[in-house]
Amino acid sequence: MINDTWLEHLTKDFRHDPDYIAELLALEINEQIVDRMEARAIRRSDVARRMDVSRAYVTRLLSGSTNLTLKTLASVCLAVDAIPTIQLQPHLGNLELIKSWQFEHLEEKHRATAKQTESATRSAVAA
C-alpha cells in the first residue's frame, strides 16, 4: 500500500506471525516491569529475593531471552508489587497495536509521575 508508514511496510508480513506477536508482548511486559521497578525503587536483587531466585535469573528474565510462563509472570509481577492482567483485543494492524500499547504505557507513566509529584508535594508540606 502506498500510504503505509515505513514501520507498517516492514512489519506487514508479520501481522499473523505468533512469534512476532509474542515478541511484542515480551517487550511490553519487560518494559512495564522495569518501569515499575524504577518507580518503586525496587532493585533486581530485591526482585530475586522476593521470588526466591538468583539475581542472574532475574537479569535473564528482564533481558527477554527467557520465555515467561504465566506462573513466572505472576511471580515477577508480585515481586514488583503488581498483578498482571490480560486483555484480548480485536486484531489490528501492527502499527495500531504498537500505538495502542505505547499510548497505554505513556498513560501509565503519566499517572505514576503525577502520583510521585503529589507524594513529594505532601511530604514537603508536612515537613
The 8 nearest C-alpha neighbors of each residue, nearest first, counted from 0:
[[1, 2, 3, 8, 4, 7, 11, 5],
 [0, 2, 3, 4, 8, 5, 7, 6],
 [3, 1, 0, 4, 8, 5, 7, 6],
 [4, 2, 1, 7, 0, 8, 5, 6],
 [3, 5, 7, 6, 8, 2, 1, 9],
 [4, 6, 8, 7, 9, 3, 10, 2],
 [7, 5, 9, 4, 8, 10, 94, 3],
 [8, 6, 4, 10, 9, 5, 11, 3],
 [7, 9, 5, 6, 11, 10, 3, 4],
 [10, 8, 6, 7, 11, 5, 12, 13],
 [9, 11, 7, 13, 12, 8, 6, 14],
 [12, 10, 13, 14, 7, 8, 9, 93],
 [13, 11, 10, 14, 9, 15, 16, 8],
 [12, 14, 16, 11, 10, 15, 19, 20],
 [15, 13, 11, 16, 12, 93, 92, 10],
 [14, 16, 13, 17, 12, 20, 19, 11],
 [15, 17, 13, 19, 18, 14, 20, 12],
 [18, 16, 20, 19, 21, 15, 13, 14],
 [19, 17, 21, 16, 20, 22, 13, 23],
 [18, 20, 22, 16, 21, 17, 13, 23],
 [21, 19, 17, 23, 22, 18, 24, 16],
 [22, 20, 24, 18, 19, 23, 17, 25],
 [21, 23, 25, 19, 24, 20, 18, 26],
 [24, 22, 20, 26, 21, 25, 27, 19],
 [23, 25, 21, 27, 22, 26, 28, 20],
 [26, 24, 22, 28, 27, 23, 29, 21],
 [27, 25, 23, 29, 24, 28, 30, 22],
 [26, 28, 24, 30, 25, 29, 31, 23],
 [29, 27, 25, 31, 30, 26, 24, 32],
 [30, 28, 32, 26, 31, 27, 61, 25],
 [31, 29, 27, 33, 28, 32, 34, 26],
 [30, 32, 34, 28, 29, 33, 35, 27],
 [31, 33, 35, 29, 34, 30, 36, 28],
 [34, 32, 36, 30, 35, 31, 29, 37],
 [35, 33, 31, 37, 36, 32, 30, 38],
 [36, 34, 32, 38, 33, 37, 31, 39],
 [35, 37, 41, 33, 39, 34, 38, 40],
 [38, 36, 40, 34, 35, 39, 33, 41],
 [37, 39, 35, 36, 40, 34, 111, 41],
 [38, 40, 36, 41, 37, 35, 79, 34],
 [41, 39, 37, 36, 38, 42, 35, 79],
 [40, 42, 36, 39, 45, 37, 43, 79],
 [43, 41, 45, 44, 40, 46, 36, 37],
 [44, 42, 46, 45, 47, 54, 57, 41],
 [43, 45, 47, 42, 54, 46, 48, 53],
 [46, 44, 42, 48, 43, 47, 41, 49],
 [45, 47, 43, 49, 78, 44, 48, 50],
 [46, 48, 52, 44, 50, 54, 45, 53],
 [49, 47, 51, 45, 50, 46, 44, 52],
 [48, 50, 46, 78, 47, 51, 45, 52],
 [49, 51, 47, 48, 52, 46, 78, 74],
 [52, 50, 48, 49, 47, 53, 46, 54],
 [53, 51, 47, 50, 48, 56, 54, 57],
 [54, 52, 56, 55, 47, 57, 51, 48],
 [53, 55, 57, 47, 56, 44, 43, 58],
 [56, 54, 58, 53, 57, 59, 52, 47],
 [55, 57, 59, 53, 58, 54, 60, 52],
 [58, 56, 60, 54, 59, 55, 47, 61],
 [57, 59, 55, 61, 56, 60, 62, 54],
 [58, 60, 56, 62, 57, 61, 64, 55],
 [61, 59, 57, 58, 65, 62, 63, 56],
 [60, 62, 58, 63, 59, 29, 57, 33],
 [63, 61, 59, 64, 60, 58, 65, 29],
 [62, 64, 61, 65, 60, 25, 59, 29],
 [63, 65, 62, 59, 60, 66, 61, 67],
 [66, 64, 63, 60, 67, 59, 62, 61],
 [65, 67, 68, 64, 63, 60, 25, 21],
 [68, 66, 71, 65, 72, 69, 60, 70],
 [67, 69, 71, 70, 72, 66, 73, 65],
 [68, 70, 72, 71, 73, 67, 74, 83],
 [69, 71, 73, 68, 72, 74, 67, 75],
 [72, 70, 74, 68, 73, 69, 67, 75],
 [71, 73, 69, 75, 70, 74, 67, 76],
 [74, 72, 70, 76, 71, 75, 69, 77],
 [75, 73, 71, 77, 72, 76, 70, 78],
 [74, 76, 78, 72, 77, 73, 71, 79],
 [77, 75, 81, 73, 79, 78, 74, 82],
 [76, 78, 80, 81, 74, 79, 75, 82],
 [77, 79, 75, 76, 46, 49, 80, 74],
 [78, 80, 76, 77, 81, 36, 75, 35],
 [81, 79, 77, 78, 76, 82, 35, 39],
 [82, 80, 76, 77, 79, 83, 78, 35],
 [81, 83, 76, 77, 84, 73, 80, 79],
 [84, 82, 76, 73, 81, 85, 72, 77],
 [85, 83, 82, 86, 73, 81, 76, 87],
 [84, 86, 87, 83, 88, 82, 24, 69],
 [85, 87, 88, 84, 83, 89, 100, 24],
 [86, 88, 85, 89, 90, 84, 91, 96],
 [89, 87, 90, 86, 91, 96, 85, 99],
 [88, 90, 91, 87, 96, 92, 86, 95],
 [91, 89, 88, 92, 96, 93, 87, 14],
 [92, 90, 96, 95, 89, 93, 94, 88],
 [91, 93, 95, 94, 96, 14, 90, 11],
 [94, 92, 96, 95, 14, 97, 91, 7],
 [93, 95, 97, 96, 92, 7, 98, 6],
 [96, 94, 98, 92, 93, 97, 91, 99],
 [97, 95, 93, 99, 94, 98, 91, 92],
 [96, 98, 94, 100, 95, 99, 93, 101],
 [97, 99, 95, 101, 96, 100, 102, 94],
 [98, 100, 102, 96, 101, 97, 95, 103],
 [101, 99, 103, 97, 102, 98, 104, 96],
 [100, 102, 104, 98, 99, 103, 105, 97],
 [103, 101, 105, 99, 104, 100, 98, 106],
 [102, 104, 106, 100, 105, 101, 99, 107],
 [103, 105, 101, 107, 102, 106, 100, 108],
 [106, 104, 108, 102, 107, 103, 101, 109],
 [105, 107, 109, 103, 104, 108, 102, 110],
 [106, 108, 104, 110, 105, 109, 111, 103],
 [109, 107, 105, 111, 106, 110, 112, 104],
 [108, 110, 106, 112, 107, 111, 105, 113],
 [109, 111, 113, 107, 108, 112, 114, 106],
 [112, 110, 108, 114, 113, 109, 107, 115],
 [113, 111, 115, 109, 114, 110, 108, 116],
 [112, 114, 110, 116, 111, 115, 117, 109],
 [115, 113, 117, 111, 112, 116, 118, 110],
 [116, 114, 118, 112, 117, 113, 119, 111],
 [117, 115, 113, 119, 118, 114, 120, 112],
 [116, 118, 114, 120, 115, 119, 113, 121],
 [117, 119, 115, 121, 120, 116, 114, 122],
 [118, 120, 122, 116, 121, 117, 115, 123],
 [119, 121, 123, 117, 118, 122, 116, 124],
 [122, 120, 124, 118, 123, 119, 125, 117],
 [123, 121, 119, 125, 120, 124, 126, 118],
 [122, 124, 120, 126, 121, 125, 119, 118],
 [125, 123, 121, 126, 122, 120, 119, 118],
 [124, 126, 122, 123, 121, 120, 119, 118],
 [125, 123, 124, 122, 121, 120, 119, 118]]
